[in-house]
Amino acid sequence: MSNSLIAAVLGPTASGKSKIALQIAKEFNGVIINCDSRQLYQEMFIGTASPTEGDKKIVPHKLFNFVQLDSDFSGADYAANAKIAIEKAQKENKLPVLCGGTGFYYDLLAEGQGVAGKDELLNQKLQEIYAEKGLNHIVEMLGEKDPEALSIVDLQNPRRVLRALEIVITTGKPFSHNVQNKIKFFPDADFCPFVLKMDRQLLRERIKIRIDQMFEMGLKTEAESLFKKYPDSKTFASTIGYQEFIPHFKGDCDLDEVKQRIGFSTGQYAKRQETWFKKRPSDAITFNAEDKEIFSKISSILSKKLK
């Protein structure tokens, strides 16, 4: 087993990543390492489509459902934990298989982390502005100070917009400067990213089927339990599949509307993922998710790399 090879299965939600990653890990003595920002959290199983106990018995799974829901967990925290998991797999002569749809997390591992430090006082001030005036306002602030950053940063994620603003203000330089000057976590690694793409209409249909299945599995009960336990959780209130229940629990909408909202939010999220993965990773090998020969093609590629 090559100790430098790190495989990754990436792409939009509901495209079949987990199935392919499981096949790879079975075939190549691998460990599946989470690369999804929501599957990190404890107790959020159904709504995040986390791996089943059955899947976990087939191959080892790492960094799934281990962070407390009321904890702050940054990209840097993810990278530090992923580094430990990857290095442990390599020491055990197992193939690390990253799996998820959070492209930012993959970029952190493959491309490195920006070197800019933190300014806690500035961060607190920006947090207060965000709490008072909302996401659109801080996006406008970022655009005024660094227009180019708007094409780099995930503008739907308040934490990343705030961090970009902090970096631009603190360093006095464009956010892209911090992106270009990075500390590499795996300077000698051979990353092999596979990206799944799917016809948008088919993806919508798969998303609808998945949401129906989640409701059948007890998503409402799971969401209600978490809402009662963590009423002030920012993570709960910003996670698709859970945040849409909040108006329902307050008596403002019925379950059919909740389901519709989840479908809409998931579809919008999938579009953003598709946009991200069209350009990144630059060395990605892209497959049509409907291709029945995906695994055999991936297997052939990995076999050659592992010789």
DOMIRO-9184 format. One line per 4 residues: number of its first residue (from 1); their letters; for each residue x, y, z of N, C-alpha, C. Coordinates in Angstrom, 1 decimal. Layout:
NUM> a> X Y Z X Y Z X Y Z | ... .
//
This chain:
1> msns> 0.8 -1.2 0.0 0.0 0.0 0.0 0.9 1.2 0.0 | 0.6 2.2 -0.9 1.4 3.4 -1.0 0.9 4.3 0.2 | 1.9 4.7 1.0 1.6 5.6 2.1 1.3 7.0 1.7 | 1.5 7.4 0.4 1.3 8.8 0.0 -0.1 9.0 -0.6 .
5> liaa> -0.8 7.9 -1.0 -2.1 8.0 -1.7 -3.2 8.3 -0.8 | -4.0 9.4 -1.1 -5.2 9.7 -0.4 -6.3 9.8 -1.4 | -7.3 8.9 -1.4 -8.4 9.0 -2.3 -9.5 9.9 -1.8 | -10.3 10.4 -2.7 -11.5 11.2 -2.2 -12.6 11.0 -3.2 .
9> vlgp> -13.8 10.9 -2.6 -15.1 10.9 -3.4 -15.9 12.1 -3.0 | -16.0 13.0 -4.0 -16.7 14.3 -3.8 -17.8 14.5 -4.7 | -18.6 15.5 -4.4 -19.8 15.8 -5.3 -21.0 16.3 -4.5 | -22.0 16.6 -5.3 -23.2 17.2 -4.6 -24.0 16.1 -3.8 .
13> tasg> -24.8 16.6 -2.9 -25.6 15.8 -2.0 -26.5 14.8 -2.9 | -26.7 13.6 -2.4 -27.6 12.6 -3.0 -27.0 12.1 -4.4 | -25.7 12.3 -4.6 -25.2 11.8 -5.9 -24.6 10.4 -5.8 | -24.6 9.8 -4.6 -24.1 8.4 -4.5 -22.7 8.3 -4.0 .
17> kski> -22.1 9.3 -3.4 -20.8 9.3 -2.9 -20.5 8.2 -1.9 | -21.4 8.1 -0.9 -21.1 7.1 0.1 -21.0 5.7 -0.4 | -21.8 5.3 -1.3 -21.8 4.0 -1.9 -20.5 3.7 -2.6 | -20.0 4.7 -3.4 -18.7 4.5 -4.1 -17.6 4.4 -3.1 .
21> alqi> -17.6 5.3 -2.1 -16.5 5.3 -1.1 -16.5 4.0 -0.3 | -17.6 3.4 0.0 -17.7 2.1 0.7 -17.1 1.0 -0.2 | -17.4 1.1 -1.5 -16.8 0.1 -2.4 -15.3 0.2 -2.5 | -14.8 1.4 -2.5 -13.4 1.6 -2.6 -12.7 1.1 -1.3 .
25> akef> -13.3 1.5 -0.2 -12.7 1.1 1.1 -12.7 -0.5 1.3 | -13.7 -1.1 0.8 -13.8 -2.6 0.8 -12.7 -3.2 0.0 | -12.6 -2.7 -1.2 -11.6 -3.2 -2.2 -10.2 -3.0 -1.9 | -9.9 -1.9 -1.3 -8.5 -1.5 -1.1 -8.1 -1.3 0.4 .
29> ngvi> -8.8 -2.1 1.3 -8.4 -2.0 2.7 -8.4 -0.6 3.2 | -9.5 0.1 3.0 -9.5 1.5 3.3 -10.2 1.9 4.6 | -10.1 3.2 4.9 -10.8 3.8 6.0 -11.5 5.0 5.4 | -12.8 5.1 5.6 -13.6 6.3 5.1 -13.5 7.4 6.2 .
33> incd> -13.1 8.6 5.7 -12.9 9.7 6.6 -13.9 10.8 6.1 | -14.7 11.3 7.0 -15.7 12.2 6.7 -15.2 13.5 6.1 | -15.8 14.0 5.1 -15.4 15.3 4.5 -16.7 16.1 4.3 | -17.6 16.1 5.3 -18.9 16.8 5.2 -19.1 17.6 6.5 .
37> srql> -19.4 18.8 6.4 -19.4 19.7 7.6 -20.5 19.4 8.5 | -21.6 18.7 8.1 -22.7 18.5 9.0 -22.7 17.0 9.5 | -22.1 16.1 8.8 -22.0 14.7 9.3 -21.0 14.6 10.5 | -20.4 15.7 10.8 -19.5 15.7 12.0 -20.2 15.6 13.3 .
41> yqem> -21.5 16.1 13.3 -22.1 16.3 14.6 -22.9 15.1 15.2 | -22.7 15.0 16.5 -23.4 14.0 17.2 -25.0 14.2 17.1 | -25.7 13.2 17.2 -27.2 13.2 17.3 -27.9 13.6 16.0 | -27.1 14.1 15.0 -27.7 14.5 13.7 -27.5 13.4 12.7 .
45> figt> -28.3 12.4 12.8 -28.0 11.2 12.0 -28.9 11.2 10.7 | -30.2 11.2 10.9 -31.1 11.1 9.7 -31.0 12.2 8.8 | -31.1 13.5 9.3 -31.1 14.6 8.5 -29.8 14.9 7.7 | -28.7 14.3 8.2 -27.4 14.5 7.5 -27.0 13.3 6.6 .
49> aspt> -27.9 12.3 6.6 -27.6 11.1 5.9 -26.3 10.5 6.3 | -26.1 10.4 7.6 -24.8 9.9 8.1 -24.8 8.4 7.9 | -23.6 7.8 7.9 -23.5 6.3 7.6 -24.3 5.5 8.6 | -24.8 4.4 8.2 -25.5 3.5 9.1 -24.6 2.7 9.9 .
53> egdk> -25.1 2.1 11.0 -24.3 1.2 11.8 -23.8 0.0 10.9 | -24.7 -0.4 10.0 -24.3 -1.5 9.1 -23.1 -1.2 8.2 | -23.1 0.0 7.7 -21.9 0.5 6.9 -20.7 0.5 7.7 | -20.8 1.0 9.0 -19.6 1.1 9.8 -19.0 -0.2 10.2 .
57> kivp> -19.9 -1.3 10.1 -19.3 -2.6 10.4 -18.6 -3.2 9.2 | -18.9 -2.7 8.0 -18.2 -3.2 6.8 -16.8 -2.7 6.7 | -16.6 -1.4 6.9 -15.3 -0.7 6.9 -15.2 0.3 8.0 | -14.0 0.7 8.5 -13.9 1.7 9.5 -14.4 3.1 8.9 .
61> hklf> -15.1 3.9 9.7 -15.5 5.2 9.4 -15.0 6.2 10.5 | -14.4 7.3 10.1 -13.8 8.2 11.0 -14.4 9.6 10.8 | -14.4 10.4 11.9 -14.9 11.8 12.0 -16.4 11.9 11.6 | -17.2 10.9 11.9 -18.6 11.0 11.8 -19.3 11.1 13.1 .
65> nfvq> -20.2 12.1 13.3 -21.0 12.2 14.5 -20.2 12.2 15.8 | -19.2 13.0 15.8 -18.4 13.1 17.1 -18.3 14.4 17.7 | -18.8 15.5 17.1 -18.7 16.8 17.7 -20.0 17.2 18.3 | -20.0 17.7 19.5 -21.2 18.1 20.2 -21.9 19.2 19.5 .
69> ldsd> -23.2 19.2 19.4 -24.0 20.1 18.6 -23.9 21.6 19.1 | -23.6 21.8 20.4 -23.5 23.1 20.9 -22.0 23.6 20.9 | -21.1 22.9 20.2 -19.7 23.3 20.1 -19.4 24.1 18.9 | -18.4 25.0 19.0 -17.9 25.7 17.8 -16.8 24.7 17.2 .
73> fsga> -16.9 24.5 15.9 -16.0 23.6 15.3 -15.6 24.3 13.9 | -14.4 24.7 13.8 -13.9 25.5 12.7 -13.3 24.6 11.6 | -13.0 25.1 10.4 -12.3 24.4 9.4 -11.0 23.9 9.9 | -10.3 24.8 10.7 -9.0 24.4 11.2 -9.1 23.2 12.1 .
77> dyaa> -10.2 23.2 12.9 -10.5 22.0 13.8 -10.6 20.7 13.0 | -11.4 20.9 11.9 -11.6 19.7 11.0 -10.3 19.2 10.5 | -9.5 20.2 9.9 -8.2 19.8 9.3 -7.3 19.1 10.3 | -7.3 19.6 11.5 -6.4 19.0 12.6 -6.9 17.5 12.9 .
81> naki> -8.2 17.3 13.0 -8.7 16.0 13.2 -8.5 15.1 12.0 | -8.7 15.6 10.9 -8.6 14.8 9.6 -7.1 14.4 9.5 | -6.2 15.2 9.8 -4.8 14.9 9.7 -4.4 13.7 10.6 | -4.9 13.7 11.8 -4.7 12.6 12.7 -5.3 11.3 12.1 .
85> aiek> -6.5 11.4 11.6 -7.2 10.2 11.1 -6.5 9.7 9.9 | -6.0 10.5 9.0 -5.3 10.1 7.8 -4.0 9.5 8.1 | -3.2 10.1 9.0 -1.9 9.6 9.4 -2.0 8.3 10.1 | -3.1 8.1 10.9 -3.3 6.8 11.6 -3.6 5.7 10.6 .
89> aqke> -4.4 6.0 9.6 -4.7 5.1 8.5 -3.5 4.7 7.8 | -2.6 5.6 7.5 -1.4 5.4 6.7 -0.5 4.5 7.6 | -0.4 4.7 8.9 0.5 3.9 9.7 0.0 2.5 9.8 | -1.3 2.3 9.7 -1.9 1.0 9.7 -2.0 0.3 8.3 .
93> nklp> -1.3 1.0 7.3 -1.2 0.5 5.9 -2.6 0.4 5.3 | -3.5 1.4 5.6 -4.8 1.4 5.1 -5.0 2.6 4.2 | -5.8 2.6 3.2 -6.0 3.7 2.2 -7.0 4.7 2.8 | -6.6 5.9 3.0 -7.6 7.0 3.5 -8.5 7.3 2.3 .
97> vlcg> -9.8 7.3 2.6 -10.8 7.6 1.5 -11.7 8.7 2.1 | -11.4 9.9 1.7 -12.2 11.1 2.0 -13.6 11.0 1.3 | -14.7 11.3 2.0 -16.0 11.2 1.4 -16.9 12.4 1.9 | -17.4 13.2 1.0 -18.3 14.2 1.4 -18.5 15.3 0.3 .
101> gtgf> -19.3 16.3 0.7 -19.6 17.3 -0.3 -19.2 18.7 0.1 | -18.3 18.8 1.2 -17.8 20.1 1.6 -16.5 20.3 1.0 | -16.5 21.0 -0.2 -15.3 21.2 -1.0 -14.3 22.0 -0.2 | -14.7 22.9 0.7 -13.8 23.7 1.4 -12.9 22.8 2.3 .
105> yydl> -13.5 21.8 2.9 -12.7 20.9 3.8 -11.7 20.1 2.9 | -12.1 19.6 1.8 -11.1 18.9 0.9 -10.0 19.9 0.5 | -10.3 21.1 0.2 -9.3 22.1 -0.2 -8.3 22.3 1.0 | -8.8 22.4 2.2 -7.9 22.6 3.3 -6.9 21.5 3.4 .
109> laeg> -7.3 20.2 3.2 -6.4 19.1 3.3 -5.4 19.0 2.1 | -6.0 19.2 0.9 -5.1 19.0 -0.3 -4.3 20.3 -0.6 | -4.8 21.5 -0.3 -4.1 22.7 -0.7 -3.5 23.4 0.4 | -3.9 23.1 1.7 -3.3 23.8 2.8 -4.2 24.8 3.4 .
113> qgva> -3.7 25.4 4.6 -4.5 26.4 5.3 -3.8 27.7 5.3 | -4.6 28.8 5.1 -4.0 30.1 5.1 -3.3 30.4 6.4 | -2.3 31.3 6.3 -1.4 31.6 7.4 -1.8 32.7 8.3 | -2.9 33.5 7.9 -3.3 34.6 8.7 -3.8 34.2 10.1 .
117> gkde> -3.4 35.0 11.1 -3.8 34.7 12.5 -5.2 35.2 12.8 | -5.6 35.2 14.1 -6.9 35.6 14.5 -6.8 36.9 15.3 | -7.8 37.7 15.2 -7.9 38.9 16.0 -9.3 38.8 16.7 | -9.2 38.4 18.0 -10.4 38.0 18.7 -11.3 39.3 18.9 .
121> llnq> -10.8 40.4 19.2 -11.6 41.6 19.4 -12.3 42.0 18.1 | -11.6 42.0 17.0 -12.2 42.3 15.7 -13.3 41.3 15.4 | -13.0 40.0 15.6 -13.9 38.9 15.4 -15.2 39.2 16.2 | -15.1 39.6 17.4 -16.3 39.8 18.3 -17.1 41.0 17.7 .
125> klqe> -16.4 42.0 17.3 -17.1 43.2 16.7 -17.8 42.8 15.4 | -17.2 42.0 14.6 -17.8 41.6 13.3 -19.0 40.7 13.6 | -18.9 39.8 14.6 -20.0 38.9 15.0 -21.2 39.8 15.5 | -20.9 40.9 16.2 -22.0 41.8 16.6 -22.7 42.4 15.5 .
129> iyae> -21.9 42.8 14.5 -22.5 43.5 13.3 -23.4 42.5 12.5 | -22.9 41.2 12.4 -23.6 40.2 11.8 -25.0 39.9 12.5 | -24.9 39.8 13.8 -26.1 39.5 14.6 -27.1 40.6 14.5 | -26.7 41.9 14.3 -27.6 43.0 14.2 -28.1 43.2 12.8 .
133> kgln> -27.2 43.1 11.8 -27.6 43.5 10.4 -27.7 42.3 9.4 | -27.2 41.1 9.8 -27.5 40.0 8.9 -26.4 39.7 7.9 | -26.6 38.5 7.2 -25.5 38.0 6.3 -25.3 38.9 5.1 | -26.4 39.5 4.5 -26.2 40.3 3.4 -25.3 41.5 3.6 .
137> hive> -25.4 42.1 4.8 -24.7 43.2 5.2 -23.2 42.9 5.3 | -22.8 41.8 5.9 -21.4 41.5 6.0 -20.8 41.1 4.7 | -21.7 40.5 3.8 -21.2 40.2 2.4 -20.9 41.5 1.7 | -21.7 42.5 1.9 -21.5 43.8 1.3 -20.2 44.4 1.8 .
141> mlge> -20.0 44.3 3.1 -18.7 44.8 3.7 -17.5 44.2 3.1 | -17.6 42.8 2.9 -16.5 42.1 2.3 -16.3 42.6 0.8 | -17.4 42.8 0.1 -17.3 43.2 -1.3 -16.7 44.6 -1.4 | -17.0 45.5 -0.5 -16.4 46.8 -0.5 -14.9 46.8 -0.3 .
145> kdpe> -14.5 45.9 0.6 -13.0 45.9 1.0 -12.2 45.0 0.0 | -12.9 44.0 -0.5 -12.1 43.1 -1.4 -13.1 42.4 -2.4 | -13.4 43.1 -3.5 -14.4 42.5 -4.4 -14.1 41.1 -4.9 | -12.8 40.8 -5.1 -12.4 39.5 -5.6 -12.7 38.4 -4.7 .
149> alsi> -12.8 38.7 -3.4 -13.1 37.7 -2.4 -14.5 37.1 -2.6 | -15.4 37.9 -3.2 -16.7 37.4 -3.4 -16.8 36.2 -4.3 | -15.8 36.0 -5.1 -15.8 34.8 -6.0 -15.0 33.6 -5.4 | -14.4 33.8 -4.2 -13.6 32.8 -3.6 -14.4 32.2 -2.4 .
153> vdlq> -15.0 33.1 -1.6 -15.6 32.7 -0.3 -17.0 32.1 -0.6 | -17.4 31.2 0.3 -18.8 30.6 0.3 -19.7 31.7 0.9 | -20.4 32.4 0.1 -21.2 33.6 0.6 -22.4 33.2 1.4 | -22.7 31.9 1.4 -23.9 31.4 2.1 -23.5 31.0 3.5 .
157> nprr> -22.2 31.0 3.8 -21.7 30.6 5.1 -21.2 31.7 5.9 | -22.0 32.2 6.9 -21.6 33.4 7.7 -20.2 33.3 8.3 | -19.9 32.1 8.8 -18.6 31.9 9.5 -17.4 32.2 8.5 | -17.6 31.7 7.3 -16.5 31.9 6.3 -16.4 33.4 5.8 .
161> vlra> -17.6 34.0 5.7 -17.6 35.4 5.3 -17.0 36.3 6.4 | -17.3 36.0 7.6 -16.7 36.7 8.8 -15.2 36.5 8.9 | -14.8 35.3 8.6 -13.4 35.0 8.7 -12.6 35.7 7.6 | -13.2 35.7 6.4 -12.6 36.4 5.2 -12.5 37.9 5.6 .
165> leiv> -13.5 38.5 6.1 -13.5 39.9 6.5 -12.4 40.2 7.5 | -12.3 39.3 8.5 -11.3 39.4 9.6 -9.9 39.4 8.9 | -9.7 38.5 8.0 -8.3 38.4 7.4 -8.0 39.6 6.5 | -9.0 40.1 5.8 -8.8 41.3 4.9 -8.5 42.5 5.8 .
169> ittg> -9.2 42.7 6.8 -9.0 43.9 7.7 -7.7 43.8 8.5 | -7.4 42.6 9.0 -6.2 42.4 9.8 -4.9 42.5 9.0 | -4.9 41.9 7.8 -3.7 41.9 7.0 -3.5 43.1 6.1 | -4.7 43.7 5.8 -4.6 44.8 4.8 -4.4 44.3 3.4 .
173> kpfs> -4.5 43.0 3.2 -4.2 42.4 1.9 -5.5 41.7 1.4 | -5.6 41.4 0.1 -6.7 40.7 -0.4 -6.8 39.3 0.2 | -8.0 38.8 0.3 -8.2 37.4 0.8 -7.4 36.4 0.0 | -7.3 36.6 -1.3 -6.6 35.7 -2.2 -5.2 35.5 -1.8 .
177> hnvq> -4.6 36.6 -1.2 -3.2 36.5 -0.7 -3.0 35.4 0.3 | -4.0 35.4 1.3 -4.0 34.4 2.3 -4.2 33.0 1.7 | -5.1 32.9 0.7 -5.4 31.6 0.1 -4.1 31.1 -0.6 | -3.3 32.0 -1.2 -2.2 31.6 -2.0 -1.0 31.2 -1.1 .
181> nkik> -0.9 31.8 0.1 0.2 31.5 1.0 -0.3 30.6 2.1 | -0.1 29.3 1.9 -0.8 28.3 2.8 0.3 27.4 3.4 | -0.1 26.8 4.5 0.7 25.8 5.2 0.1 24.5 4.7 | 1.0 23.6 4.1 0.5 22.3 3.6 0.5 21.3 4.7 .
185> ffpd> -0.7 20.6 4.8 -0.8 19.5 5.8 -0.1 18.2 5.3 | -0.2 18.0 4.0 0.4 16.8 3.4 1.2 17.1 2.2 | 2.4 17.7 2.4 3.2 18.2 1.2 3.6 17.1 0.3 | 3.7 15.9 0.7 4.2 14.8 -0.1 3.1 13.8 -0.5 .
189> adfc> 1.8 14.2 -0.2 0.7 13.2 -0.5 0.3 13.2 -2.0 | -0.2 12.1 -2.4 -0.7 12.0 -3.8 -2.3 11.9 -3.6 | -2.9 13.1 -3.7 -4.3 13.1 -3.6 -5.0 12.7 -4.9 | -6.0 11.9 -4.8 -6.6 11.4 -6.0 -8.2 11.6 -5.9 .
193> pfvl> -8.6 12.8 -6.3 -10.1 13.1 -6.1 -10.9 12.7 -7.2 | -12.0 12.0 -6.9 -13.0 11.6 -7.9 -14.3 12.4 -7.6 | -14.8 13.1 -8.6 -16.0 14.0 -8.4 -17.1 13.4 -9.2 | -18.3 13.2 -8.5 -19.5 12.7 -9.2 -20.3 13.8 -9.6 .
197> kmdr> -20.8 13.8 -10.8 -21.8 14.7 -11.3 -23.0 14.0 -11.8 | -24.2 14.7 -11.9 -25.4 14.1 -12.2 -26.3 15.1 -12.9 | -27.1 14.6 -13.8 -28.1 15.4 -14.5 -29.0 16.1 -13.4 | -29.2 17.4 -13.5 -29.8 18.2 -12.5 -31.3 17.7 -12.2 .
201> qllr> -32.0 17.3 -13.2 -33.4 16.9 -13.0 -33.4 15.5 -12.2 | -32.5 14.7 -12.6 -32.4 13.4 -11.9 -31.9 13.6 -10.4 | -31.0 14.6 -10.2 -30.6 14.9 -8.9 -31.7 15.4 -8.0 | -32.6 16.2 -8.6 -33.8 16.7 -7.9 -34.7 15.5 -7.5 .
205> erik> -34.8 14.6 -8.4 -35.7 13.4 -8.1 -35.1 12.6 -7.0 | -33.8 12.4 -7.0 -33.1 11.7 -5.9 -33.2 12.4 -4.6 | -33.1 13.7 -4.6 -33.2 14.5 -3.4 -34.6 14.3 -2.8 | -35.6 14.4 -3.7 -37.0 14.2 -3.2 -37.2 12.8 -2.6 .
209> irid> -36.7 11.8 -3.2 -36.8 10.4 -2.7 -36.1 10.3 -1.3 | -34.9 10.9 -1.3 -34.1 10.9 0.0 -34.9 11.6 1.1 | -35.5 12.7 0.8 -36.2 13.4 1.9 -37.4 12.6 2.4 | -38.2 12.0 1.4 -39.3 11.1 1.8 -38.8 10.0 2.7 .
213> qmfe> -37.6 9.4 2.4 -37.1 8.3 3.2 -36.7 8.8 4.6 | -36.1 10.0 4.6 -35.8 10.6 5.9 -37.0 10.8 6.8 | -38.1 11.2 6.3 -39.3 11.4 7.1 -39.8 10.0 7.5 | -39.7 9.0 6.7 -40.1 7.7 7.1 -39.2 7.1 8.2 .
217> mglk> -38.0 7.5 8.2 -37.0 7.0 9.2 -37.2 7.7 10.5 | -38.0 8.8 10.6 -38.2 9.5 11.8 -37.5 10.9 11.9 | -37.3 11.6 10.8 -36.6 12.8 10.8 -37.3 13.9 11.8 | -38.6 13.9 11.7 -39.3 14.9 12.6 -39.0 14.6 14.0 .
221> teae> -39.0 13.4 14.5 -38.8 13.1 15.9 -37.3 13.4 16.2 | -36.4 13.1 15.4 -35.0 13.5 15.6 -34.8 15.0 15.7 | -35.4 15.7 14.8 -35.3 17.2 14.8 -36.0 17.8 16.1 | -37.1 17.3 16.4 -37.8 17.8 17.6 -37.0 17.6 18.9 .
225> slfk> -36.4 16.4 19.0 -35.6 16.1 20.2 -34.4 17.0 20.3 | -33.8 17.3 19.1 -32.6 18.2 19.1 -33.0 19.6 19.4 | -34.1 20.1 18.9 -34.6 21.4 19.1 -34.9 21.7 20.6 | -35.5 20.7 21.2 -35.7 20.8 22.7 -34.5 20.8 23.5 .
229> kypd> -33.5 20.0 23.1 -32.3 19.8 23.8 -31.3 21.0 23.6 | -31.3 21.5 22.3 -30.4 22.6 22.0 -31.1 23.8 21.3 | -32.0 24.4 22.1 -32.8 25.5 21.5 -32.1 26.7 20.9 | -30.8 26.9 21.4 -30.1 28.0 20.9 -28.9 27.6 20.0 .
233> sktf> -28.9 26.4 19.6 -27.8 25.9 18.7 -27.8 26.6 17.4 | -26.7 27.3 17.1 -26.5 27.9 15.7 -26.4 26.8 14.7 | -25.8 25.7 15.0 -25.6 24.6 14.1 -26.9 24.0 13.7 | -27.8 23.8 14.6 -29.1 23.3 14.3 -29.9 24.3 13.4 .
237> asti> -29.8 25.5 13.8 -30.6 26.6 13.1 -30.0 26.9 11.7 | -28.9 26.3 11.4 -28.3 26.6 10.1 -28.1 25.4 9.2 | -28.6 24.2 9.7 -28.4 23.0 9.0 -29.7 22.6 8.2 | -29.5 22.4 6.9 -30.6 21.9 6.1 -31.1 20.6 6.6 .
241> gyqe> -32.4 20.5 6.6 -33.0 19.2 7.1 -33.5 19.4 8.6 | -33.0 20.4 9.3 -33.4 20.7 10.7 -33.9 22.1 10.8 | -33.2 23.1 10.2 -33.7 24.5 10.4 -35.1 24.7 9.9 | -35.5 23.9 8.9 -36.8 24.1 8.3 -38.0 23.7 9.2 .
245> fiph> -37.6 22.9 10.3 -38.6 22.4 11.3 -38.9 23.5 12.3 | -38.1 24.5 12.4 -38.2 25.5 13.5 -39.6 26.2 13.4 | -40.0 26.7 12.2 -41.3 27.3 12.2 -42.5 26.4 12.5 | -42.3 25.1 12.1 -43.3 24.1 12.4 -43.4 23.9 13.9 .
249> fkgd> -42.3 23.8 14.6 -42.3 23.6 16.1 -42.9 24.8 16.8 | -42.9 26.0 16.1 -43.5 27.2 16.7 -44.9 27.4 16.3 | -45.4 26.4 15.5 -46.8 26.5 15.0 -47.1 27.3 13.8 | -46.0 27.6 13.1 -46.2 28.6 11.9 -46.4 27.9 10.6 .
253> cdld> -46.1 26.6 10.5 -46.3 25.9 9.2 -46.6 24.4 9.5 | -47.1 23.7 8.5 -47.4 22.2 8.6 -46.2 21.4 8.1 | -46.3 20.1 8.2 -45.2 19.2 7.8 -45.0 19.2 6.3 | -46.1 19.4 5.5 -45.9 19.4 4.1 -45.0 20.6 3.7 .
257> evkq> -45.3 21.7 4.3 -44.4 22.9 4.0 -43.0 22.7 4.5 | -42.8 22.0 5.6 -41.4 21.7 6.0 -40.7 20.9 5.0 | -41.4 19.9 4.5 -40.8 19.0 3.5 -40.5 19.8 2.2 | -41.4 20.7 1.8 -41.1 21.5 0.6 -39.9 22.4 0.8 .
261> rigf> -39.8 22.9 2.0 -38.7 23.8 2.3 -37.4 23.1 2.3 | -37.4 21.9 2.9 -36.2 21.1 2.9 -35.7 20.7 1.4 | -36.7 20.4 0.6 -36.4 20.1 -0.8 -35.8 21.3 -1.5 | -36.4 22.5 -1.3 -35.9 23.7 -1.9 -34.5 24.0 -1.4 .
265> stgq> -34.3 24.0 -0.1 -33.0 24.3 0.4 -31.9 23.3 0.0 | -32.3 22.0 -0.1 -31.3 21.0 -0.5 -31.0 21.2 -2.0 | -32.0 21.5 -2.8 -31.7 21.8 -4.2 -30.8 22.9 -4.4 | -31.0 24.0 -3.7 -30.1 25.2 -3.8 -28.7 24.8 -3.3 .
269> yakr> -28.6 24.1 -2.3 -27.3 23.6 -1.8 -26.6 22.8 -2.8 | -27.3 21.9 -3.4 -26.7 21.0 -4.5 -26.2 21.9 -5.6 | -26.9 22.9 -6.0 -26.4 23.8 -7.1 -25.1 24.5 -6.7 | -25.0 24.9 -5.4 -23.7 25.5 -5.0 -22.6 24.5 -5.0 .
273> qetw> -22.9 23.3 -4.6 -21.9 22.3 -4.6 -21.4 22.0 -6.1 | -22.4 21.9 -7.0 -22.0 21.7 -8.4 -21.1 22.8 -8.9 | -21.5 24.0 -8.6 -20.6 25.2 -9.0 -19.2 25.1 -8.5 | -19.1 24.7 -7.2 -17.8 24.5 -6.6 -17.0 23.5 -7.3 .
277> fkkr> -17.6 22.3 -7.5 -16.9 21.2 -8.0 -16.6 21.2 -9.5 | -17.2 22.2 -10.2 -16.9 22.4 -11.6 -15.5 22.9 -11.8 | -15.0 23.6 -10.8 -13.7 24.2 -10.9 -12.7 23.6 -10.0 | -13.1 22.9 -9.0 -12.2 22.3 -8.0 -12.6 20.9 -7.7 .
281> psda> -11.7 20.0 -7.3 -10.2 20.3 -7.4 -9.8 20.3 -8.9 | -8.7 21.0 -9.1 -8.2 21.2 -10.5 -7.8 19.9 -11.1 | -7.4 18.9 -10.3 -6.9 17.6 -10.8 -8.0 16.5 -10.6 | -9.2 16.9 -10.5 -10.3 15.9 -10.2 -10.5 15.1 -11.5 .
285> itfn> -10.9 13.8 -11.2 -11.3 12.9 -12.2 -12.8 12.8 -12.1 | -13.6 13.3 -13.1 -15.0 13.5 -12.9 -15.8 12.3 -13.6 | -16.8 11.8 -12.9 -17.6 10.7 -13.5 -19.1 11.1 -13.4 | -19.8 10.7 -14.4 -21.3 10.8 -14.4 -21.8 9.8 -13.4 .
289> aedk> -22.5 10.2 -12.4 -23.0 9.3 -11.3 -23.9 8.2 -11.8 | -24.4 8.4 -13.0 -25.3 7.3 -13.6 -24.5 6.2 -14.3 | -23.2 6.4 -14.5 -22.4 5.5 -15.1 -22.3 4.2 -14.3 | -22.7 3.1 -14.8 -22.7 1.8 -14.0 -21.3 1.3 -13.8 .
293> eifs> -20.4 1.8 -14.6 -19.0 1.3 -14.6 -18.1 2.2 -13.7 | -18.7 3.1 -12.9 -17.8 4.0 -12.1 -16.8 3.3 -11.3 | -17.3 2.3 -10.5 -16.4 1.7 -9.5 -15.3 0.9 -10.3 | -15.6 0.2 -11.3 -14.5 -0.5 -12.0 -13.5 0.4 -12.6 .
297> kiss> -13.9 1.6 -13.1 -13.0 2.6 -13.6 -12.1 3.2 -12.5 | -12.7 3.5 -11.3 -12.0 4.0 -10.2 -11.0 3.0 -9.7 | -11.5 1.7 -9.6 -10.7 0.6 -9.2 -9.4 0.5 -10.0 | -9.6 0.6 -11.3 -8.5 0.5 -12.2 -7.4 1.6 -12.0 .
301> ilsk> -7.9 2.8 -11.8 -7.1 4.0 -11.6 -6.3 3.8 -10.3 | -7.0 3.4 -9.2 -6.3 3.2 -7.9 -5.3 2.1 -7.9 | -5.7 1.0 -8.6 -4.8 -0.2 -8.7 -3.5 0.2 -9.3 | -3.5 1.0 -10.4 -2.3 1.5 -11.0 -1.4 2.3 -10.1 .
305> klk> -2.1 3.2 -9.3 -1.4 4.1 -8.4 -0.7 3.3 -7.3 | -1.4 2.2 -6.9 -0.9 1.4 -5.7 0.1 0.4 -6.1 | 0.5 0.3 -7.3 1.5 -0.7 -7.7 2.8 -0.4 -7.2 .
//
